[in-house]
Amino acid sequence: MPSSRPSFPGNDDAILTAGLQACRVLYTGQGQDAAVAAVTAPYGASPAQASALVGAARGTMCTQAPG
């Protein structure tokens, strides 16, 4: 998820954990908005930062997620 690295708060472990959390939400079929919401507050990210992270996670970690 290198594309989200410069803008997402936290260290590499936090980014990876947030990406995994986003993937869990996406794989349950809850969609992009729910995944963004799931990683915004817990990691202190803005909606734009969270959206970039979810996009990066979808493109690298959870490519088979529905939606």
Secondary structure, 3 states (H helix, E strand, C coil): CHHHCCCCCCCHHHHHHHHHHHHHHHHCCCCHHHHHHHHHHHHCCCHHHHHHHHHHHHHHCCCCCCC
